[in-house]
Amino acid sequence: MSTATDQTQPNDGTGLPDYPGTRSPRCPFDPPPVQAGWRRADGLLQVRLSNGRIAWAVTRYDDVKQVLGDPRLSADGQRYPQLMETQQHGQPQAFPRMDDPEHSRIRRTLTGEFTVKRVEAMRPHVRSLVDQFLEEMIAAGPPADLVRTYALPIPSLVISMLLGVPYDDHAFFQTRSATLMRKGTPQEERKAASGELFGYLQDLVKRKEREPGDDLISRLVTERVVTGELTPLDVAMNSMVLLLAGHETTANMIALGTLTLLENPRQAARIRDTDDPKVVAAAVEELLRYLTIAQDMLVRVATEDIVVGGHLVREGEMLVFGVPSANRDNSVFETADVLDLDRDARGHVAFGYGVHQCLGQSLARVELQEALPALLRRLPHLRLAAPLEELSFRHDMVVYGVYELPVAW
């Protein structure tokens, strides 16, 4: 039995390593090498986050699952303001920054929109959008920036239509999203972007109250606000969360997944040359595991003293979860640093774990299962139009990816 060690937390973070490793970035598909060292050596140590706060880094798979499933860990941004630094006066709490039972109560008002059955019914529409943007990119001719012409517009349009957000406003919400997702954004700029986006969605909720449509925001207004389950401000805040997450994460997975496959042509052939949807689905799970683009999004605070990986974490201390590292844990995934699209990667934690597991994961899977095979089949000679070492990767964002992906065919 391991003995818990009590390490006194420094006050100013002096001498602590940066997380996720700004001086040791991803390279470019693997987690920062320093995290592999943390996982193998001890798995739990104190780090300094990009906002200067101190947290325990949890990097081993078993530790990540243990703690994310532990009710003694809090995501409540009102109880622990250090978890939520962009919220402004007058803004309600978003459901990912709540604990149960309030978290579950709000989440239940949204889950019906993201069930596997509901999302599968959207697949033909997702497929038509994939075909549309492929046609437009091919018609414009090479070279093309795959991020701008394909990876970003598909999930942006899907989440916009699901929520009832006019896609014509995509430039507005994408620029504000980038500000909020950038780790080095000054606090005033971050709060301004949050306020502008929240204000936009408040106005949209009011419009849906007057003229409801066939969309999620309208249904929340007509079915949940009228009963008192939600307030219009709740609808605006949680719609903002879904809008941000719904396009940022999937867009970066499409682009980074494509780049990964271009660098691994034999693996790409597994997707391109099959008509078996089960093979494609398994390949997507392996890409999710292998790339794991959530960098330091998962943070919690201990509500009482707990022991994690043999270390004592005291009440009030923060923890940050290295899910990219956890998904490369060789004790769970054999030869975890190898991309193997035939692997059974189920059980990965790319979408988190526990009660806060990603609400939109079924939608993300459908988008990836449609976007990646269609691209490879339609353009079998797709290639990079710039050297890999010249690409600009999103080391400074909470969601990893590539800023631009120049391709030709």
C-alpha positions as CSV (number, residue, x, y, z in Angstrom):
1,M,0.0,0.0,0.0
2,S,1.4,3.4,-1.0
3,T,1.9,6.0,1.7
4,A,0.5,9.4,1.1
5,T,3.2,12.1,1.0
6,D,2.5,15.6,2.2
7,Q,4.2,18.2,0.2
8,T,3.8,21.8,1.3
9,Q,2.5,24.0,-1.5
10,P,4.7,26.9,-2.5
11,N,3.1,30.4,-2.2
12,D,4.4,31.9,-5.4
13,G,5.2,28.9,-7.7
14,T,8.9,29.8,-7.8
15,G,10.8,26.8,-9.2
16,L,7.7,24.9,-10.3
17,P,7.5,23.6,-13.9
18,D,5.1,25.3,-16.3
19,Y,2.0,23.3,-17.4
20,P,1.4,22.0,-19.9
21,G,5.0,22.8,-20.7
22,T,5.4,26.1,-22.5
23,R,9.1,25.5,-22.8
24,S,8.5,21.9,-23.9
25,P,5.6,22.0,-26.4
26,R,3.9,19.2,-28.2
27,C,6.1,17.7,-30.9
28,P,3.7,18.1,-32.7
29,F,1.4,15.1,-32.3
30,D,2.6,13.9,-28.9
31,P,2.0,15.5,-25.5
32,P,4.9,17.5,-24.2
33,P,7.7,15.1,-23.4
34,V,8.0,16.5,-19.9
35,Q,4.5,15.1,-19.1
36,A,5.6,11.6,-20.1
37,G,8.4,12.0,-17.5
38,W,5.9,13.1,-14.9
39,R,3.7,10.2,-15.6
40,R,6.4,7.6,-15.4
41,A,8.3,9.1,-12.5
42,D,5.5,9.9,-10.1
43,G,2.3,11.0,-11.9
44,L,1.4,13.8,-9.5
45,L,3.4,17.0,-8.9
46,Q,2.8,20.7,-8.5
47,V,3.0,22.9,-11.6
48,R,2.3,26.6,-12.5
49,L,-0.6,27.1,-14.9
50,S,-0.6,29.6,-17.7
51,N,-2.6,32.0,-15.5
52,G,0.1,31.8,-12.8
53,R,-1.9,29.7,-10.4
54,I,-0.5,26.6,-8.7
55,A,-2.1,23.2,-9.2
56,W,-1.4,19.5,-8.9
57,A,-0.9,17.9,-12.4
58,V,-2.6,14.5,-12.7
59,T,-1.1,12.7,-15.6
60,R,-1.6,8.9,-15.1
61,Y,-4.7,7.3,-16.6
62,D,-5.9,5.6,-13.4
63,D,-5.4,8.7,-11.4
64,V,-7.3,10.9,-13.9
65,K,-10.3,8.5,-13.9
66,Q,-10.2,8.2,-10.1
67,V,-10.3,11.9,-9.4
68,L,-12.7,13.0,-12.2
69,G,-15.1,10.4,-10.8
70,D,-14.6,11.6,-7.2
71,P,-17.4,13.8,-5.8
72,R,-14.9,15.4,-3.4
73,L,-13.5,17.3,-6.4
74,S,-15.4,20.5,-7.2
75,A,-15.9,22.3,-10.6
76,D,-18.0,25.1,-8.9
77,G,-16.8,28.4,-10.1
78,Q,-18.9,30.4,-7.5
79,R,-17.5,28.4,-4.6
80,Y,-14.0,28.5,-6.0
81,P,-13.6,31.6,-8.2
82,Q,-10.1,30.5,-9.3
83,L,-11.8,28.0,-11.5
84,M,-13.7,30.7,-13.5
85,E,-11.9,34.0,-14.1
86,T,-13.8,35.4,-17.1
87,Q,-17.3,35.5,-15.6
88,Q,-18.6,39.0,-15.2
89,H,-21.1,40.5,-12.8
90,G,-24.6,39.7,-14.0
91,Q,-23.6,36.5,-15.8
92,P,-25.0,33.2,-14.4
93,Q,-22.9,30.2,-13.8
94,A,-22.5,27.8,-16.8
95,F,-23.4,24.2,-16.1
96,P,-19.8,22.9,-16.6
97,R,-18.8,25.1,-13.7
98,M,-21.4,23.7,-11.3
99,D,-21.5,20.7,-9.0
100,D,-24.3,18.2,-8.5
101,P,-27.2,18.4,-7.9
102,E,-27.5,21.8,-9.7
103,H,-25.1,20.6,-12.5
104,S,-27.2,17.6,-13.3
105,R,-30.5,19.6,-13.2
106,I,-29.2,22.1,-15.8
107,R,-27.5,19.4,-17.9
108,R,-30.7,17.3,-18.1
109,T,-32.4,20.2,-19.9
110,L,-29.7,19.9,-22.7
111,T,-29.0,16.1,-22.9
112,G,-32.0,15.3,-25.1
113,E,-30.5,17.3,-27.9
114,F,-27.3,15.3,-27.8
115,T,-28.4,11.7,-27.5
116,V,-26.9,9.1,-29.8
117,K,-30.3,8.7,-31.5
118,R,-30.8,12.4,-32.0
119,V,-27.3,12.9,-33.3
120,E,-27.5,10.0,-35.7
121,A,-30.6,11.6,-37.2
122,M,-28.4,14.5,-38.0
123,R,-25.8,12.4,-39.9
124,P,-27.3,12.9,-43.4
125,H,-27.3,16.7,-42.9
126,V,-23.7,16.6,-41.6
127,R,-22.8,14.5,-44.7
128,S,-24.4,17.1,-47.0
129,L,-22.4,19.9,-45.4
130,V,-19.2,17.9,-45.8
131,D,-19.9,17.4,-49.5
132,Q,-20.8,21.0,-49.9
133,F,-17.5,22.3,-48.4
134,L,-15.5,19.7,-50.3
135,E,-17.1,20.8,-53.6
136,E,-16.4,24.4,-52.8
137,M,-12.7,23.7,-51.9
138,I,-12.2,21.6,-55.0
139,A,-13.8,24.2,-57.3
140,A,-11.6,26.9,-55.9
141,G,-8.6,24.7,-56.7
142,P,-5.3,24.0,-54.8
143,P,-3.6,25.1,-52.7
144,A,-6.1,25.6,-49.9
145,D,-6.1,26.2,-46.2
146,L,-8.0,23.2,-44.9
147,V,-8.7,24.9,-41.6
148,R,-10.5,27.9,-43.2
149,T,-12.2,26.1,-46.1
150,Y,-13.2,22.8,-44.5
151,A,-12.3,22.0,-40.9
152,L,-13.7,25.1,-39.3
153,P,-16.9,25.8,-41.3
154,I,-18.4,22.3,-41.0
155,P,-18.7,22.2,-37.1
156,S,-19.4,25.9,-37.0
157,L,-22.4,25.5,-39.3
158,V,-23.6,22.4,-37.5
159,I,-23.6,23.9,-34.1
160,S,-25.0,27.2,-35.4
161,M,-28.0,25.4,-36.9
162,L,-28.5,23.1,-33.9
163,L,-28.6,26.1,-31.5
164,G,-30.4,28.5,-33.9
165,V,-27.4,30.9,-34.1
166,P,-27.3,32.7,-37.5
167,Y,-24.2,31.4,-39.3
168,D,-23.8,34.8,-41.0
169,D,-22.4,35.9,-37.6
170,H,-19.7,33.2,-37.5
171,A,-16.9,35.7,-37.8
172,F,-18.1,37.4,-34.7
173,F,-18.3,34.3,-32.5
174,Q,-15.1,32.8,-33.9
175,T,-13.0,35.8,-33.1
176,R,-14.4,36.0,-29.6
177,S,-13.9,32.3,-29.2
178,A,-10.3,32.6,-30.2
179,T,-9.8,35.4,-27.6
180,L,-11.3,33.2,-24.8
181,M,-9.3,30.1,-25.9
182,R,-5.9,31.8,-26.0
183,K,-4.1,31.1,-22.7
184,G,-2.1,34.4,-22.8
185,T,-5.0,36.7,-23.4
186,P,-5.0,39.6,-20.9
187,Q,-7.8,39.3,-18.4
188,E,-9.5,42.5,-19.5
189,E,-9.6,41.4,-23.1
190,R,-10.9,38.0,-22.0
191,K,-13.7,39.5,-20.0
192,A,-14.6,41.9,-22.8
193,A,-14.9,39.0,-25.3
194,S,-17.0,37.0,-22.9
195,G,-19.3,40.0,-22.3
196,E,-19.7,40.7,-26.0
197,L,-20.5,37.1,-26.8
198,F,-22.9,36.7,-23.8
199,G,-24.6,40.0,-24.8
200,Y,-25.1,38.7,-28.3
201,L,-26.7,35.5,-27.1
202,Q,-28.9,37.4,-24.7
203,D,-30.3,39.4,-27.6
204,L,-30.7,36.1,-29.6
205,V,-32.7,34.5,-26.7
206,K,-35.0,37.6,-26.6
207,R,-35.5,37.2,-30.4
208,K,-36.4,33.5,-30.0
209,E,-38.9,34.4,-27.3
210,R,-40.7,36.6,-29.9
211,E,-40.1,34.3,-32.9
212,P,-39.2,30.7,-31.9
213,G,-37.9,28.3,-34.5
214,D,-36.9,24.7,-34.7
215,D,-33.7,24.9,-32.7
216,L,-32.3,24.2,-29.3
217,I,-32.4,27.8,-28.0
218,S,-36.1,28.1,-29.1
219,R,-37.0,24.8,-27.4
220,L,-35.2,25.9,-24.2
221,V,-37.2,29.2,-24.2
222,T,-40.6,27.6,-25.0
223,E,-40.2,24.5,-22.9
224,R,-37.9,25.3,-20.0
225,V,-38.0,29.1,-19.4
226,V,-41.8,29.2,-19.3
227,T,-41.8,26.5,-16.6
228,G,-39.2,28.3,-14.5
229,E,-36.6,25.5,-14.9
230,L,-34.3,28.0,-16.6
231,T,-34.0,31.8,-16.8
232,P,-33.3,33.6,-20.1
233,L,-29.8,34.3,-18.7
234,D,-29.2,30.6,-18.1
235,V,-30.2,29.8,-21.7
236,A,-27.8,32.5,-23.0
237,M,-24.9,31.4,-20.9
238,N,-25.2,27.7,-21.6
239,S,-25.8,28.3,-25.3
240,M,-22.5,30.3,-25.2
241,V,-20.7,27.3,-23.8
242,L,-22.2,25.0,-26.4
243,L,-21.4,27.4,-29.2
244,L,-17.7,27.7,-28.2
245,A,-17.1,24.0,-27.5
246,G,-19.2,22.9,-30.5
247,H,-16.9,24.4,-33.2
248,E,-13.5,24.9,-31.5
249,T,-12.9,21.3,-30.5
250,T,-14.2,19.5,-33.6
251,A,-12.6,21.9,-36.0
252,N,-9.2,21.3,-34.5
253,M,-9.7,17.6,-34.5
254,I,-10.6,17.6,-38.2
255,A,-7.5,19.6,-39.1
256,L,-5.1,17.9,-36.8
257,G,-6.5,14.5,-37.6
258,T,-6.1,15.1,-41.3
259,L,-2.5,16.2,-40.8
260,T,-1.8,13.1,-38.7
261,L,-3.2,10.9,-41.5
262,L,-1.1,12.7,-44.1
263,E,2.0,11.9,-42.1
264,N,0.8,8.3,-41.7
265,P,-0.3,7.2,-45.2
266,R,-0.7,3.5,-44.3
267,Q,-3.0,4.5,-41.5
268,A,-4.9,6.9,-43.8
269,A,-5.5,4.0,-46.2
270,R,-7.5,2.2,-43.4
271,I,-10.0,5.0,-43.5
272,R,-9.9,5.8,-47.2
273,D,-10.2,2.2,-48.5
274,T,-13.0,0.9,-46.2
275,D,-16.8,1.1,-46.5
276,D,-17.3,-0.4,-43.1
277,P,-18.6,2.3,-40.7
278,K,-17.4,0.3,-37.7
279,V,-13.8,0.5,-39.0
280,V,-14.2,4.3,-39.5
281,A,-15.7,4.7,-36.0
282,A,-12.8,2.7,-34.4
283,A,-10.3,4.8,-36.3
284,V,-11.9,8.0,-35.0
285,E,-11.6,6.8,-31.4
286,E,-7.9,6.1,-31.9
287,L,-7.4,9.5,-33.4
288,L,-9.2,11.0,-30.4
289,R,-7.0,9.1,-28.0
290,Y,-3.8,9.7,-29.9
291,L,-4.2,13.4,-30.3
292,T,-6.3,14.4,-27.3
293,I,-6.5,18.2,-28.0
294,A,-7.8,19.4,-24.6
295,Q,-4.7,20.8,-23.0
296,D,-5.4,22.4,-19.7
297,M,-9.2,22.7,-19.8
298,L,-10.0,20.3,-16.9
299,V,-9.4,21.9,-13.5
300,R,-10.9,21.0,-10.2
301,V,-10.5,22.0,-6.5
302,A,-10.4,19.5,-3.6
303,T,-13.3,20.1,-1.2
304,E,-11.5,18.0,1.5
305,D,-8.2,16.3,1.9
306,I,-7.8,13.4,-0.5
307,V,-5.0,11.0,-1.6
308,V,-4.2,10.7,-5.3
309,G,-1.5,8.5,-6.5
310,G,0.0,8.3,-3.1
311,H,0.1,12.1,-2.7
312,L,-2.0,14.1,-0.2
313,V,-4.0,16.9,-1.9
314,R,-5.3,19.3,0.7
315,E,-8.7,20.9,0.8
316,G,-8.8,24.0,-1.4
317,E,-5.9,23.0,-3.6
318,M,-6.3,22.9,-7.4
319,L,-5.8,19.9,-9.7
320,V,-5.3,20.0,-13.5
321,F,-5.8,16.9,-15.6
322,G,-3.3,16.0,-18.3
323,V,-5.7,14.0,-20.4
324,P,-3.3,13.9,-23.4
325,S,-0.7,12.2,-21.1
326,A,-3.3,9.8,-19.6
327,N,-4.3,8.7,-23.1
328,R,-0.6,7.8,-23.7
329,D,-0.4,5.6,-20.6
330,N,1.2,2.3,-21.7
331,S,-0.3,0.5,-18.7
332,V,-3.7,0.9,-20.4
333,F,-2.9,1.3,-24.1
334,E,-0.1,-0.9,-25.3
335,T,2.5,1.0,-27.3
336,A,0.4,4.1,-26.6
337,D,2.7,6.4,-28.5
338,V,2.0,4.6,-31.7
339,L,-1.0,5.5,-33.9
340,D,-2.9,2.3,-34.6
341,L,-6.3,2.7,-36.2
342,D,-7.0,-1.0,-35.7
343,R,-6.6,-0.5,-31.9
344,D,-9.6,-0.8,-29.6
345,A,-9.2,2.7,-28.1
346,R,-12.5,2.7,-26.3
347,G,-12.1,3.9,-22.7
348,H,-9.9,6.9,-23.7
349,V,-10.5,10.1,-21.7
350,A,-10.3,12.6,-24.6
351,F,-13.9,13.7,-23.7
352,G,-13.2,13.7,-20.0
353,Y,-14.7,11.3,-17.5
354,G,-17.5,11.3,-14.9
355,V,-20.5,13.5,-14.6
356,H,-18.8,16.3,-16.5
357,Q,-17.9,14.2,-19.5
358,C,-18.4,16.2,-22.8
359,L,-22.1,16.6,-23.5
360,G,-21.5,16.9,-27.3
361,Q,-19.2,13.9,-27.8
362,S,-21.7,12.0,-30.0
363,L,-22.0,15.0,-32.3
364,A,-18.2,15.3,-32.5
365,R,-17.9,11.6,-33.4
366,V,-20.4,11.9,-36.2
367,E,-18.7,15.0,-37.7
368,L,-15.3,13.3,-37.6
369,Q,-16.7,10.0,-39.0
370,E,-18.1,12.0,-42.0
371,A,-15.4,14.6,-42.5
372,L,-12.3,12.5,-42.5
373,P,-13.3,9.6,-44.8
374,A,-15.0,11.9,-47.3
375,L,-11.8,14.1,-47.6
376,L,-9.5,11.1,-48.1
377,R,-11.7,9.4,-50.6
378,R,-12.5,12.4,-52.7
379,L,-8.9,13.6,-52.7
380,P,-6.8,10.4,-52.6
381,H,-3.7,12.4,-53.5
382,L,-4.2,15.1,-50.8
383,R,-0.8,16.3,-49.6
384,L,0.7,19.1,-47.5
385,A,1.5,22.2,-49.4
386,A,4.1,23.4,-46.9
387,P,6.8,21.6,-44.9
388,L,5.6,20.2,-41.6
389,E,8.2,22.2,-39.6
390,E,6.8,25.5,-41.0
391,L,3.2,24.9,-39.7
392,S,2.0,27.0,-36.8
393,F,0.6,24.9,-34.0
394,R,-1.8,26.0,-31.3
395,H,0.6,25.6,-28.3
396,D,-0.9,28.8,-26.8
397,M,-4.5,27.7,-26.9
398,V,-6.5,25.5,-24.4
399,V,-7.6,23.5,-27.4
400,Y,-4.6,22.2,-29.4
401,G,-4.5,22.1,-33.2
402,V,-3.0,23.9,-36.1
403,Y,-3.7,27.5,-37.1
404,E,-3.5,26.8,-40.8
405,L,-3.2,23.7,-42.9
406,P,-2.1,24.4,-46.5
407,V,-2.9,21.4,-48.7
408,A,-2.8,20.6,-52.4
409,W,-4.0,17.6,-54.5
